[in-house]
């Protein structure tokens, strides 16, 4: 907001992954003070024991600072990896490499051999297919296969180390949505009170259903984020978005699985698809990769983040920058500065892609249009499930904050994600009018609004013994 007496409002949310550089209580407090909205736990590098301890520490840091954040667990998911080898092997163009799904013997025939953890690999890959090893650094081609072995020809030379990740572009793999490790990690996370679960390598909507069913067994209401990071996920994006609560554009593996020059197009397509269905979308991986070692970003990274903000992604995410990087707080500050410069330059037209089917959802669109026309306004909404606030955020009404009040702590945390939503945890009164007055009082006292401001309030009212939806105009009262 432009007035000096109002707090500055940021529509785009910031997610920070924690690791050795940031997991101390002191650093967590600094991250939360700096404006991070969601803390991500990357379980590819986390243990069951770590989960309970770190979530407790995040909550303690939030309480110490007086600002709450949400917790997102990113489960590792199923991965295809090579097995251990005694020492790294240098592979040249034309060399042969065999991936074995069962026991094998080393032979002095010039062919390098290594185990692989995916028994169905020979069934799934076709002769001539591309197999990428170690994040695509080693590019190979399938020459031949047997029931238990795939022979590869090295196309791009490199060094093969132990337990390297394998990508199979264009290959439909038969892997479970959740591994035993994922289930153990989730049990620990649910017990500690997580808010979001990000599911890796989502290939179809059924993967989301599998996770939801598992969370239901644990009586957990965490929102599910689908990570799109291979061709199958891109191909099935519409059905996945329909089933999930949000999407993460996981550009690390995605950039390996598809042609690199098409990655920006796929990112834009995913953002638009999420906006048409009113689902939050997160842009992740390599936003400020150079800041792992440098105190300032490259110009290309600045442009990349600007693009994500212009596309109106709900959130932008830091990974290595805040897990092992030397400048985690500076990285958050860079994101905030870029968002602060770019957001005011965006056209700010209300999302025309979103599909609205009910009269109430159309009323929500009218509420943000009205607030936008009034100017220096916002929309106040009361919600227990978070649904109304998520829809309002999906409208993408620039310069119109969505002030979402809830009395449910879990919902309060989950409202940290959607674009333009500022959540408040507040007890609701039995008297609806008192609840409205309490919310307006909080907004004034905390500096979000000033006396004389007009706000659009979405609430229920009683008429002829029936509950009806209402859209009201309320003015912030002067000082008393």
C-alpha positions as CSV (number, residue, x, y, z in Angstrom):
1,X,0.0,0.0,0.0
2,X,1.3,3.5,-0.8
3,X,0.3,5.3,2.4
4,X,3.1,5.6,4.9
5,X,0.8,4.7,7.8
6,X,-0.1,1.4,6.3
7,X,2.1,-1.7,6.4
8,X,3.7,-2.7,3.1
9,X,1.9,-5.6,1.6
10,X,3.6,-8.4,-0.4
11,X,1.4,-10.7,-2.5
12,X,4.0,-13.2,-3.5
13,X,5.0,-15.6,-0.7
14,X,8.5,-16.8,0.1
15,X,9.4,-20.4,1.0
16,X,12.8,-21.3,2.5
17,X,14.3,-24.8,2.8
18,X,16.2,-25.3,6.0
19,X,19.4,-27.3,6.5
20,X,22.8,-27.0,8.3
21,X,23.0,-23.3,7.5
22,X,19.6,-22.3,9.0
23,X,18.3,-25.0,11.4
24,X,19.6,-23.4,14.6
25,X,17.0,-21.6,16.8
26,X,18.8,-18.3,16.2
27,X,18.8,-18.7,12.4
28,X,15.2,-19.8,12.3
29,X,14.3,-16.7,14.2
30,X,16.2,-14.6,11.7
31,X,14.5,-16.3,8.7
32,X,11.1,-15.7,10.2
33,X,11.9,-12.1,11.1
34,X,13.1,-11.6,7.5
35,X,9.7,-12.4,6.1
36,X,9.8,-16.1,5.1
37,X,6.2,-17.4,5.0
38,X,6.8,-21.2,4.8
39,X,9.6,-23.4,6.1
40,X,10.3,-26.4,3.9
41,X,11.8,-29.7,5.2
42,X,13.6,-31.6,2.4
43,X,13.3,-35.2,3.6
44,X,15.8,-36.4,1.0
45,X,18.3,-35.2,3.6
46,X,16.2,-35.6,6.8
47,X,15.5,-38.4,9.3
48,X,12.5,-39.3,11.4
49,X,14.3,-38.2,14.5
50,X,15.1,-34.8,12.9
51,X,11.5,-34.1,12.0
52,X,10.0,-33.9,15.4
53,X,12.9,-31.9,16.8
54,X,13.0,-29.4,13.9
55,X,9.3,-28.7,13.7
56,X,9.3,-28.1,17.5
57,X,12.1,-25.7,17.0
58,X,10.4,-23.8,14.2
59,X,7.3,-23.3,16.4
60,X,9.4,-22.1,19.2
61,X,11.2,-19.7,16.9
62,X,7.9,-18.4,15.7
63,X,6.6,-17.8,19.2
64,X,9.8,-16.1,20.2
65,X,9.6,-13.7,17.2
66,X,5.8,-13.2,17.4
67,X,5.3,-14.2,13.8
68,X,3.9,-17.6,12.7
69,X,5.0,-19.6,9.6
70,X,3.8,-22.7,8.0
71,X,5.8,-26.0,7.8
72,X,6.0,-28.0,4.5
73,X,7.4,-31.5,4.5
74,X,8.8,-32.5,1.1
75,X,8.9,-36.3,1.0
76,X,11.7,-37.9,-0.9
77,X,9.5,-40.1,-3.0
78,X,10.6,-43.0,-5.2
79,X,13.9,-42.6,-7.0
80,X,15.9,-44.7,-9.5
81,X,19.5,-44.7,-8.4
82,X,22.7,-46.6,-9.2
83,X,24.3,-48.6,-6.4
84,X,27.6,-48.2,-4.6
85,X,30.9,-48.5,-6.4
86,X,34.4,-48.8,-4.8
87,X,35.7,-45.6,-6.4
88,X,34.5,-43.1,-9.0
89,X,34.8,-44.2,-12.7
90,X,35.8,-42.0,-15.6
91,X,33.5,-42.8,-18.6
92,X,34.4,-41.7,-22.1
93,X,32.3,-41.3,-25.2
94,X,31.5,-44.8,-26.6
95,X,32.2,-46.7,-23.3
96,X,29.7,-49.3,-22.2
97,X,28.0,-49.2,-18.9
98,X,25.7,-52.0,-17.6
99,X,22.9,-51.4,-15.0
100,X,22.1,-54.7,-13.2
101,X,18.9,-55.3,-11.3
102,X,20.3,-58.4,-9.6
103,X,23.6,-60.0,-8.6
104,X,26.4,-59.7,-11.2
105,X,30.1,-60.4,-11.5
106,X,32.8,-58.0,-12.5
107,X,34.6,-59.0,-15.7
108,X,37.8,-57.7,-17.4
109,X,36.0,-57.0,-20.7
110,X,36.1,-53.2,-20.8
111,X,32.4,-52.9,-19.7
112,X,31.7,-51.1,-16.5
113,X,29.0,-52.6,-14.3
114,X,26.9,-51.2,-11.4
115,X,23.7,-52.2,-9.6
116,X,20.4,-50.3,-9.9
117,X,17.6,-50.1,-7.3
118,X,14.7,-50.4,-9.8
119,X,13.9,-54.1,-10.7
120,X,11.5,-53.1,-13.6
121,X,14.1,-51.0,-15.4
122,X,14.7,-53.5,-18.2
123,X,11.0,-53.8,-18.8
124,X,10.4,-50.0,-18.8
125,X,13.2,-48.8,-21.1
126,X,13.3,-49.4,-24.8
127,X,16.4,-49.9,-27.0
128,X,17.5,-46.5,-28.2
129,X,16.0,-44.6,-25.2
130,X,18.0,-41.9,-23.4
131,X,19.1,-42.6,-19.8
132,X,20.5,-39.7,-17.8
133,X,22.7,-40.2,-14.8
134,X,23.8,-37.8,-12.0
135,X,21.4,-35.0,-12.8
136,X,22.0,-35.4,-16.5
137,X,25.8,-34.9,-16.4
138,X,26.2,-38.4,-17.9
139,X,24.1,-38.9,-21.0
140,X,23.7,-42.5,-22.3
141,X,21.7,-44.5,-24.8
142,X,20.2,-47.9,-24.4
143,X,22.1,-50.4,-26.6
144,X,20.5,-53.7,-25.5
145,X,18.7,-55.3,-22.5
146,X,18.0,-58.6,-20.9
147,X,15.6,-59.5,-18.1
148,X,18.0,-58.2,-15.4
149,X,20.5,-55.9,-17.3
150,X,20.5,-52.8,-19.4
151,X,23.6,-52.0,-21.5
152,X,24.2,-48.3,-22.1
153,X,26.5,-46.5,-24.4
154,X,28.1,-43.3,-23.1
155,X,27.1,-40.3,-25.2
156,X,28.3,-37.5,-22.9
157,X,31.4,-38.3,-20.9
158,X,31.7,-37.8,-17.1
159,X,32.5,-39.4,-13.8
160,X,30.2,-42.0,-12.2
161,X,30.1,-42.1,-8.4
162,X,28.1,-44.1,-6.0
163,X,24.3,-43.9,-5.7
164,X,23.8,-41.5,-8.6
165,X,20.2,-40.4,-9.5
166,X,18.9,-41.7,-12.8
167,X,16.4,-39.9,-15.0
168,X,14.4,-41.7,-17.7
169,X,13.0,-38.9,-20.0
170,X,9.8,-40.0,-21.7
171,X,9.7,-43.4,-19.9
172,X,6.6,-44.3,-17.9
173,X,8.1,-45.9,-14.8
174,X,6.2,-48.3,-12.5
175,X,7.2,-46.8,-9.1
176,X,5.0,-46.4,-6.0
177,X,3.8,-42.9,-5.0
178,X,5.1,-43.4,-1.4
179,X,8.1,-45.4,-0.2
180,X,8.5,-46.9,3.3
181,X,10.8,-44.0,4.2
182,X,8.1,-41.5,3.1
183,X,5.5,-43.1,5.3
184,X,7.8,-43.1,8.3
185,X,8.7,-39.5,7.7
186,X,5.0,-38.5,7.3
187,X,4.0,-40.2,10.6
188,X,6.7,-38.2,12.4
189,X,5.7,-35.0,10.6
190,X,2.0,-35.5,11.3
191,X,2.7,-36.1,15.0
192,X,4.8,-32.9,15.1
193,X,2.1,-30.8,13.3
194,X,3.0,-30.2,9.7
195,X,0.8,-28.0,7.5
196,X,1.7,-29.1,3.9
197,X,3.1,-32.2,2.3
198,X,4.9,-31.9,-1.1
199,X,4.9,-35.2,-3.0
200,X,7.8,-35.8,-5.3
201,X,7.6,-37.2,-8.8
202,X,3.8,-36.9,-9.2
203,X,3.0,-38.6,-12.5
204,X,-0.8,-39.0,-12.3
205,X,-3.7,-37.9,-10.1
206,X,-3.8,-41.4,-8.5
207,X,-0.5,-40.5,-6.8
208,X,-2.2,-37.7,-5.0
209,X,-5.1,-39.9,-4.0
210,X,-2.6,-42.4,-2.5
211,X,-1.0,-39.7,-0.3
212,X,-4.4,-38.3,0.7
213,X,-5.6,-41.8,1.8
214,X,-2.5,-42.2,3.9
215,X,-2.9,-38.8,5.5
216,X,-6.6,-39.7,6.3
217,X,-5.4,-42.8,8.1
218,X,-3.3,-40.5,10.3
219,X,-6.3,-38.1,10.8
220,X,-4.2,-35.4,9.2
221,X,-5.6,-32.4,7.2
222,X,-2.4,-31.2,5.7
223,X,-2.7,-29.7,2.2
224,X,-1.0,-31.6,-0.6
225,X,1.4,-30.0,-3.0
226,X,2.1,-32.0,-6.2
227,X,5.7,-31.7,-7.5
228,X,5.8,-31.8,-11.3
229,X,9.2,-32.9,-12.3
230,X,8.9,-35.3,-15.3
231,X,7.2,-35.6,-18.6
232,X,4.4,-37.8,-17.3
233,X,3.5,-35.1,-14.7
234,X,3.5,-32.4,-17.4
235,X,1.4,-34.6,-19.7
236,X,-1.2,-35.2,-16.9
237,X,-1.1,-31.7,-15.4
238,X,-4.8,-31.0,-15.8
239,X,-6.0,-34.1,-13.8
240,X,-3.2,-33.7,-11.3
241,X,-4.1,-30.0,-10.6
242,X,-7.7,-30.9,-10.3
243,X,-6.9,-33.5,-7.6
244,X,-4.2,-31.6,-5.6
245,X,-4.3,-28.6,-3.4
246,X,-1.3,-26.9,-5.1
247,X,1.6,-27.5,-7.5
248,X,5.3,-27.0,-7.2
249,X,7.1,-26.5,-10.5
250,X,10.2,-28.5,-9.5
251,X,12.6,-27.2,-12.1
252,X,15.6,-29.3,-11.1
253,X,14.5,-32.7,-12.3
254,X,12.0,-31.2,-14.7
255,X,14.8,-29.4,-16.5
256,X,16.6,-32.7,-17.0
257,X,13.5,-34.6,-18.1
258,X,12.4,-32.2,-20.8
259,X,14.4,-30.2,-23.3
260,X,16.0,-27.4,-21.4
261,X,14.9,-24.7,-23.9
262,X,11.3,-25.7,-23.3
263,X,11.4,-25.4,-19.5
264,X,10.2,-21.7,-19.5
265,X,7.3,-22.7,-21.7
266,X,6.3,-25.6,-19.5
267,X,6.6,-23.3,-16.4
268,X,4.2,-20.8,-17.9
269,X,1.8,-23.5,-19.0
270,X,1.8,-25.0,-15.4
271,X,1.2,-21.5,-13.9
272,X,-1.7,-20.8,-16.2
273,X,-3.2,-24.2,-15.7
274,X,-3.1,-23.7,-11.9
275,X,-4.6,-20.2,-12.2
276,X,-7.5,-21.5,-14.3
277,X,-8.3,-24.0,-11.6
278,X,-7.7,-21.6,-8.8
279,X,-4.9,-23.7,-7.3
280,X,-1.7,-22.2,-5.8
281,X,1.6,-22.7,-7.7
282,X,5.2,-22.6,-6.4
283,X,8.2,-21.9,-8.6
284,X,11.2,-23.8,-7.2
285,X,14.9,-24.7,-7.7
286,X,17.8,-22.5,-8.8
287,X,16.1,-19.2,-8.3
288,X,19.3,-17.7,-6.7
289,X,21.7,-20.7,-7.1
290,X,24.8,-18.5,-7.3
291,X,24.0,-17.0,-3.9
292,X,25.0,-20.3,-2.3
293,X,28.5,-18.9,-2.6
294,X,28.0,-15.2,-3.6
295,X,26.4,-12.3,-1.6
296,X,24.7,-11.0,-4.7
297,X,22.7,-12.8,-7.5
298,X,23.5,-12.9,-11.2
299,X,21.5,-10.7,-13.5
300,X,20.0,-13.8,-15.1
301,X,18.7,-15.0,-11.7
302,X,17.2,-11.6,-11.0
303,X,15.3,-11.8,-14.4
304,X,14.2,-15.4,-13.6
305,X,12.7,-14.3,-10.3
306,X,11.1,-11.3,-11.9
307,X,9.5,-13.6,-14.5
308,X,8.0,-15.8,-11.7
309,X,6.6,-12.7,-10.0
310,X,5.2,-11.3,-13.2
311,X,3.5,-14.6,-13.9
312,X,2.0,-14.2,-10.5
313,X,3.1,-17.5,-9.0
314,X,1.8,-17.8,-5.4
315,X,5.2,-18.5,-4.0
316,X,8.9,-18.6,-4.9
317,X,11.2,-21.0,-3.1
318,X,14.8,-21.2,-2.0
319,X,16.6,-24.5,-1.7
320,X,20.4,-24.8,-1.5
321,X,20.5,-21.0,-0.9
322,X,19.1,-21.5,2.6
323,X,20.1,-25.1,3.4
324,X,23.9,-25.0,2.9
325,X,24.5,-21.6,1.4
326,X,26.7,-18.9,2.9
327,X,24.1,-16.1,2.5
328,X,20.7,-17.4,3.5
329,X,19.3,-14.2,4.9
330,X,20.7,-12.1,2.0
331,X,18.9,-14.5,-0.4
332,X,15.6,-13.9,1.3
333,X,16.3,-10.1,1.2
334,X,17.0,-10.4,-2.5
335,X,13.7,-12.1,-3.2
336,X,11.8,-9.5,-1.1
337,X,13.5,-6.6,-3.0
338,X,12.7,-8.1,-6.4
339,X,9.1,-8.7,-5.4
340,X,8.8,-5.2,-4.0
341,X,10.0,-3.7,-7.3
342,X,8.1,-5.9,-9.7
343,X,4.7,-6.4,-8.1
344,X,3.7,-2.7,-8.4
345,X,4.5,-2.8,-12.1
346,X,2.1,-5.7,-12.9
347,X,-1.1,-4.8,-14.6
348,X,-3.1,-6.2,-11.7
349,X,-6.1,-7.3,-13.7
350,X,-8.3,-9.9,-12.0
351,X,-7.6,-13.4,-13.1
352,X,-9.8,-14.0,-16.1
353,X,-8.7,-17.7,-16.5
354,X,-10.3,-18.9,-13.3
355,X,-13.4,-21.0,-13.8
356,X,-16.2,-20.0,-11.5
357,X,-19.3,-22.1,-11.3
358,X,-21.3,-21.0,-8.3
359,X,-23.0,-17.7,-7.4
360,X,-20.9,-17.5,-4.2
361,X,-17.6,-17.8,-6.1
362,X,-18.8,-15.1,-8.5
363,X,-19.7,-12.9,-5.5
364,X,-16.1,-13.4,-4.4
365,X,-14.9,-12.0,-7.7
366,X,-17.2,-9.0,-7.3
367,X,-15.7,-8.4,-3.8
368,X,-12.1,-8.0,-5.1
369,X,-13.3,-5.9,-8.1
370,X,-15.1,-3.6,-5.7
371,X,-12.1,-3.3,-3.3
372,X,-9.9,-2.6,-6.3
373,X,-12.1,0.2,-7.5
374,X,-12.4,1.8,-4.1
375,X,-8.6,1.9,-3.7
376,X,-6.5,1.5,-0.5
377,X,-9.0,-1.3,0.3
378,X,-9.0,-5.0,0.9
379,X,-11.3,-7.9,1.4
380,X,-12.0,-9.3,4.9
381,X,-13.2,-13.0,5.0
382,X,-13.9,-15.4,7.8
383,X,-13.1,-19.0,7.2
384,X,-12.6,-22.3,9.0
385,X,-11.6,-24.5,6.1
386,X,-9.6,-21.8,4.2
387,X,-11.5,-22.4,1.0
388,X,-12.9,-18.8,0.6
389,X,-9.5,-17.3,1.2
390,X,-7.9,-19.6,-1.4
391,X,-10.5,-18.6,-4.0
392,X,-10.0,-14.9,-3.2
393,X,-6.2,-15.3,-3.6
394,X,-6.7,-17.0,-6.9
395,X,-8.5,-13.9,-8.2
396,X,-5.1,-12.2,-8.4
397,X,-6.4,-8.7,-7.7
398,X,-3.3,-6.6,-7.4
399,X,-3.1,-4.1,-4.6
400,X,-6.1,-5.8,-2.9
401,X,-4.9,-7.7,0.3
402,X,-7.1,-10.6,1.4
403,X,-7.4,-10.4,5.2
404,X,-8.4,-13.9,6.2
405,X,-9.5,-14.5,9.7
406,X,-9.8,-18.0,11.2
407,X,-10.1,-19.6,14.6
408,X,-8.4,-22.9,13.4
409,X,-4.6,-22.9,13.9
410,X,-4.0,-25.4,11.1
411,X,-6.0,-23.4,8.7
412,X,-4.2,-20.3,9.8
413,X,-0.9,-21.8,8.9
414,X,-2.2,-23.1,5.5
415,X,-3.3,-19.6,4.6
416,X,0.4,-18.6,4.4
417,X,0.6,-20.0,0.9
418,X,-2.0,-18.4,-1.4
419,X,-1.1,-15.2,-3.3
420,X,-2.2,-12.0,-1.6
421,X,-3.7,-13.6,1.5
422,X,-2.7,-12.3,5.0
423,X,-4.0,-14.7,7.6
424,X,-5.0,-13.8,11.2
425,X,-5.8,-16.3,14.0
426,X,-8.6,-14.9,16.1
427,X,-11.4,-16.4,18.2
428,X,-14.8,-15.9,16.7
429,X,-17.6,-14.5,18.8
430,X,-21.1,-16.0,18.9
431,X,-22.2,-12.5,17.8
432,X,-21.2,-12.1,14.1
433,X,-21.1,-8.3,14.4
434,X,-18.7,-8.5,17.3
435,X,-16.5,-10.8,15.2
436,X,-16.4,-8.2,12.4
437,X,-15.6,-5.4,14.8
438,X,-12.8,-7.5,16.4
439,X,-11.3,-8.1,12.9
440,X,-11.4,-4.5,11.9
441,X,-9.9,-3.5,15.2
442,X,-7.0,-5.9,14.6
443,X,-6.3,-4.5,11.2
444,X,-6.2,-1.0,12.5
445,X,-4.1,-1.8,15.6
446,X,-1.6,-3.8,13.6
447,X,-1.2,-1.1,11.0
448,X,-2.7,-2.9,8.0
449,X,-5.4,-0.2,7.7
450,X,-5.9,3.3,8.9
451,X,-9.0,5.2,10.2
452,X,-11.3,6.1,7.3
453,X,-10.3,3.2,5.0
454,X,-13.1,1.2,3.5
455,X,-13.0,-2.6,3.4
456,X,-15.2,-5.2,1.7
457,X,-16.4,-7.8,4.2
458,X,-17.6,-11.3,3.2
459,X,-19.7,-12.8,5.9
460,X,-22.9,-14.7,6.7
461,X,-26.0,-13.0,8.0
462,X,-29.3,-14.2,9.5
463,X,-32.5,-13.3,7.5
464,X,-35.9,-14.9,8.2
465,X,-34.2,-17.6,10.2
466,X,-32.0,-18.5,7.1
467,X,-28.2,-18.0,6.8
468,X,-27.4,-15.9,3.7
469,X,-24.1,-14.9,2.2
470,X,-23.4,-11.1,2.3
471,X,-21.0,-8.7,0.8
472,X,-20.7,-5.6,3.1
473,X,-18.8,-2.3,3.0
474,X,-17.3,-1.3,6.3
475,X,-15.2,1.7,7.3
476,X,-12.4,1.6,9.8
477,X,-13.3,3.8,12.7
478,X,-11.2,6.7,14.0
479,X,-9.1,6.6,17.1
480,X,-11.1,6.5,20.3
